[in-house]
Every structure is written in C-alpha cells, then in structure tokens.
Amino acid sequence: MYPVSRLAAVQEATAKAGIDALLLTPGPDLRYVSGYDAKPLERLTCLVVPASGEAYMLVPRLELPAAEASPASRLGLEFVAWDETDDPYRIAADRLGRVATVGLADRMWAMSSLRFRDVLPDTRQVLAGGVLRELRMRKSAVEVAALREAGEAIDAVHRQVPEFLRAGRTEREVGRDIAEAILAAGHATVDFVIVASGPNGASPHHDVSDRVIQPGEPVVVDIGGQLHNGYCSDSTRNYCVGEPPAEYAAYFEVLRRAQEAACAAVRPGVTCESIDAAARDVITEAGYGEYFVHRTGHGIGIETHEEPYIVSGNAEALEPGFAFSVEPGIYLPGRHGARIEDIVVCGENEGERLNLTPRELVIV
C-alpha cells in the first residue's frame, strides 16, 4: 500500500519542480509518502525529503516507538528523535543548511509553517501539493484495489439503510445506526453521515438533525469513512419513506440519466470539465440547471476530497488510475433534493464504477 519506491519518486518530482526539500507534517501528504499516520500534535513530527540526499523524520522522543512501528520504518529512514527542551525547527534548519525553496505539506498547521519561516527566513515556502498531486492522482493497481474494497464496504452499509429508515425516527437516530454500520463494515473511522429528509435534502452538505422523518418524504443518504489502510469511501443513495411526490419522481429520473451520462463519458483523454458537462447538460436541458449548485465530483484516495476535481474550467485530461466521484444533484429549496454518487476509476479504455448498489430511488 505504501511502497518503498514512492519515496524515490517523490524526491525525483521534488528535484524536477526546482524545490530543495519537502517538509511533511502529520496529515495525508505524510501518510501518502511514508505510510505513517502520525498524530497532529503541538510537538513537531516532520518528514524531511530533500531533492537529493537522504530523507529523515523528526519525531518527538515520546512518539518514536509509534514512528518506528509504522510502515515508515521500511523506508530506511533515519528517525531523529528530539527532546522536550530541543527546538525541532532549528534542528531541521541546521540540517537543511541554505535552501532557496521548501515545499510545505498542504495541511501543515500555520503554527508550524510560521516557525519554519522564522528559522529559514531567506527560504521561499510553497505547497508540497504542487509536487505530490501528480503522484497522488495516478492510483496504482494496489490503490485501486483499496478503493474497490472501500466501495464494497460502503455499499454494504447502503444495503442496510432501509432497515434504519422509517417515519417517526429522527435523522440523528438513523445516522447513529448508519455510523455503527460503517464501522461494522470494516471502516476504521466514520468520516461523515448525511441523512437529509424532506426540505433538508435541498442542502447538499446537511449533516443530521433532530428533525422527525415524515411519511412520503425523500431522504438523501451520503456516507463515507476511511479503511484501516487509509483509503476512503463515499457514496450517496436516495430513499423515500412511502411513495414520493410526483415532482420529486420526475426530476429524480432526470438526475439518474445525468449521472449515467457522466459515468459513461469516463475514459482516458476526456477532460474533467467534460465529465461535469455530461451531467450538467442533461439536467439543464430538463429545466433544472439552476438547481445543480456544485461541481460534479472530486478525486478520492487517502482523502475523501482530493484532486482531480470534476468541474467546469478544469481542462486536465483523465488518465488511467484517476479516481473520483460522479455525483450530480438537484436541490429544490424548501422542498427536497437528490444526489446520486459513485466512485469511478478511469481505466485503460473506460471507467469502472466502484459502487454497485442500485441507483434507483429505494422505497422503504
């Protein structure tokens, strides 16, 4: 999952970008390169990846056993343990020497980036994401297998949702059952649970509330988590407690066709914005364009949202290994809404959906 060869690839990309070193603190960038899912603490943990020379990891001494037990130990790294009275930022600066540019982890705390600026006052800071994005977007066969496993796990949860949904229950009660099912299905963490009933379905990022689900109401269920290997799931399906309103049933069919069109358009060489257009055109032609208020999708891997983004203006061409969501939505304020979401991987010739539960409206 976290191959030793990845570190060399990162160093090569760093040198090619004209950056002297990457400074990767706890978060997805550090985990991607090293496999170490370090705790984000006020004590600095930092993987220093120079464009040339040996990489090393600064760790607080009390975190050293965890670092050494992580997949990072297979990389042949030097673990530089620092004590409570040491200044780890100064240790890093002294070892780096005079450097013109460093790349900071995209999720680095401002506290750390400012401390690095203090000890490296003549060094330009840029985002490490500019180096890592090209590597992270192109999923290996092993990474695709991990995403497929995540898709199967979240599909298993969606198959249970009809057991949890019924009139008279609150969104929060249903969400609690779903969260437990996400963990039982093999996820290490529950990243989000959206149970959006009735008018709450018109809010794309509604969470859960104490609203009581009523008979005849549509419910949007968008759920995801992270497996123990670090890779994420994300899938949205739509349910109705009894027969849906006629208006809802009409635009849901439009939405289903739009999502199908976007998934069918996935293949190497097609641009990200073309996938967005494939879904958006169907919805717009049916008269619902103003109610599709977000991009069609986002990349996924060790983060639920990462590049590439499936949105108008992104002319990047798809390549084999790109993994992303396809999730058009229609939202009628004050009434209801719907979204259909699958994770799709671009293959050598076409796209592969990693979520396989039925996309039709489920009546419970």
N, C-alpha and C positions, 0 to 999 in steps of 0.2 A: 504493500500500500504506500509506503514511503521509501522508495528505492534509494540506495546509496548513490547511484548515478545522478540523482536530482541535484545534489549539491554542486557537482561539477558543471552541470548545465546552467545553474544559477550564476556561478562565477563567470562562465563564458558570456552569458547575457549581460552581466554587470559590466564587464570589460567592454563589450560591444556598445553599450549605452554611454560609455565615457564616464562612468561613475567609479570612484575609487573603492567604495565599500558599501555594503548594505548593513543597516543596524535594525535587527528584527527582534522586537519585544513581544511579550505574550499576545497571542491573537492568531488569526487564520494564516497570516504570512509565515510566522514562525512554525506553526504546525505543518504547513504545506512543505516547507523546506526540510524540516528536521524530524517531524513526527511527534515532537514534544508539545503536549497540550498543557503548557505552563499556566500557573495561576497568575492572573494580573494583580500584582501587589505593589505597594509603595516601594518595596525593595526591588531593585532593578535585576531583571533577567534579560539578557540580550545576546542573541547570536550575531557575531560579527563575521560577515562574509566579505573578505577583501577580493578585489578583482583578480589579484594574483597573490599567491602565498597561502598560508594555512588559516582556515576558519577556526574560530574558537567561541566558546559560550561562557559569558559571565553569568554566574549564578550566586545568589546568597548562600552562605555555607549551609544554612538550615534547609535549603531546597536542593542541595547537591545529591542526596540519595534519590530523590524523585527524578532529577535530570538524568542521572546515570542509569536508572531503571527504565527510562523511556527509549523509544526507537532511535533517539539521537545518539545513543551510545554506540550504535553500529556504524556511525559515520567516521569514526577515528578522530573525533574532535578532542581538543584539549578543553577540559572544563576548568575554568578559572574561578575558584571559589573566593568570595570576598567576605570579610568580617564586618561586624556592626560598626566599627569605628573607621572603616575604609570608605573612600569615595569611589564607587564603581565607575562613575562617569569619567573621572580623572584617570582611572586605570585604562579605560578604553581609549581615551585621548592619547595617553602616553604610548600605548602600543601601536596606535594608528600612525602617529607622527604627523607630518604635514600632509594633509589631503585637501584637494580642491573641492570635491563634491562627495557627499554621502547620501544614500537613499534611506529614508526612514520608513519603517513599517506603516502602512496606511492607517492602522488602528492604534498607533502609538499614542499614549496619553500626552496631552500638552505639557504636563509636568516634566515628562522625560525629554520631549523634544526641546524644551527651553533649557533644560540642564545641559543637553548636548550642545546647544548653541553657545552656552556660556563657556564650556571647556574647549570648544572648537570655533572660536569667534571669527576666524577667517575662512571658514568652510561653508560652502553653499549647501543647503538642505533641499532635497527633492523627495518625491514619494517613491518608495520602492515598488509600488504597484505598476509604475511605468515599465519596470524590468520584468516583474513577475506575471503580468497579465497575459503575455503571450504563452507562457508555460502553463499557467493555471487554466486558461480557456481550452486548451487541447487535452482532453482527458485521454489517458491511456486505457487500454483494454481492462486493466485491473480496476481503474477508477470507474469506468462504465459499469463493470460488474457490481461495484459497491453501490452505485446509484440505482442499478436494477434491483438490488437487494432492498434498498431503502424504499423503492417504489412498491415492491411486493408487500413490505411491512405496512405501509400506509394504506394500501389497497385493502389489506386485511381489516384495518380499522373501519374504513368506509363500509365494508360489508356488515359491520356490527351496528352502524349508526341507526338503522330502522328499529333496532331493539331499544334504543335510548329515547327516540323522539316520540312524543305524544302530546296531545293537547292537555293543558293543565300543568305541565312541567315548565320550569324556568330555563332560560338559555344557560344560566350558570350551572344548574343541576345537570343538564345534558352535557355541557362542556366538561364537567368534573368526570363523568363517566368516560367521555372520549379521551381525556388526558390519561386516565388509568389504562385504557385500552392501548394507547400509543406506546406506553412503557411495556405493557404485557406483550406487544407485538415485536419487541426486540430493540426498541429505541433506547438510547442512554439518557436522552433528555427530551422533554416536550418543549418545542420552540414556540409554538403558537396554537391556539384553538379559537377559531371564529365560528360562533353559532349565531347567525343573524336572521331573526324571524321577522316576518311581516315587513313593516317600514324600515327596520334596521338592516334589511337586506340591500337597501339602497345606499348604504355606507360601505364602500369596498373594504375598509380596514376596521370595521366594527370588531369588537372583541366578544365578550359575553356580558350579559346584564341580568338583572332580576326580573326582566320582562317575562310574563307568562305567555307561552305559546298558545295561540288560539286555533280552533278548528278552521280548516280551509286556508291556512297560511303557508306560503312558501318559506323555506328555510335554506339559507346558504351555509354550507359547512366547508370551511377551508382549514386544513390541518397539516401539521408537519413537525418533524423532530430530527434529531441527529443520532445516527447509529454510533456504536462504540468505536468504529473505525474512523469516525469524524465526518462521514458523508451524510448529506441531508435528504429529507423527503419533503414533498409539498404537493398537495392535490386538493382540488375543490370539486365538490359534487353538490347537487341540488335536490332537495326533498320537499314534499308538501304533505301536511297533515290533513288528509282528505283531498277532495277534488280541488284543483287550483282555479283561480279566477280566469275567465276566458281571455282577458287582456294579457295576463301573465303567460298562459299557454301559447298564445300567438307569438310573442317575442322570444319565448324560450326556444321555439323551433328555429327562429332566425339565428339565435345565438349558437345553437347546435351546428347549424350549417356553416357559420363563420369559423367556429373552432375547427371543424373538419377541414375547411378550405385551407386554413393556415397550417395545420399539421401536414396536409397533403403537399404543400408547397416546399417543405423542407428537403433540401438536397445540397450537395457541395456547389459553391459558386453563387448561390442565391444570396442576396443581401439580407441583413437583419431587418431593414426597413421594408423589404418586400414581403416578409412574413407578416409584419404588422399590417401592411396594406391589404394582404389577402383576407385577413379577418375583418378589418375596418370597412373595406369596400362592401362586403355583404351586409354589414349592419347599417351602413349609411344608405345604401340603395333601398333598404326596407323602411327607411324613415326614422331610424333610432340613433343616428350618428352622434347627436348631441348628448346622448346618454351613455356613450362609451368614453369614459373620462380618464383612462390611464393607458399606459403602454400595453402591448400585447404580451410581453414576457420579460423574463430576467434569467441570466445564467444561474447555474446552481452547481455546487460541489461541496467543499468544506464550509461554505457559507450558503445560506438559503438565497441570498441576493448577491450575485457577483457578475462579472462580465461573461458573455456579451449581453447587452440589453436589446430587446426586440422592440424597437421604437423608431418612429419616423425621424429621419436625419442621421441614422446610423447606417452608413453605406458599407460597413465591413461585410465581406463575403463569408458565408458559412464554410467551415472546413470539417472534415471527419474528426469526431471527438468533441465538437462543441455540444454542450448540454444546456438546455434552457427550458423554461416553462412556456407553454402556449395557453394563455388564459384571458381571452376576451370576456367582456362583461357588459351588461345592460342594466342601468340603475335608474329607476323612476322615483325621484324624491317624494317622500311621504307615503309611498305605496309599497313597493317591493323591488327586488333586484335579483340578478342571477349572474353567475360566473361559472365557466367550465374550464378546468385546468388539468393539463397533463404535463409531465416532464418528457421532453423529446430529446433524443440524441441524434445528431447528424452522422449518418454512416457513409460508406463509400459511394453509395448511389442514391440513398433516400433516408428519410427519418425513421427512427424507431421510437414508438411510444413506450414509456416505462410504467405508465399507469394504465391498467387494463379493466378496471371496473366499469360497468355500463355508464355511459354519459347521458342517457335519457333521464328525464325527471323521474324520481322514485316516489311513488305514492305510498305513504305509511298510514 
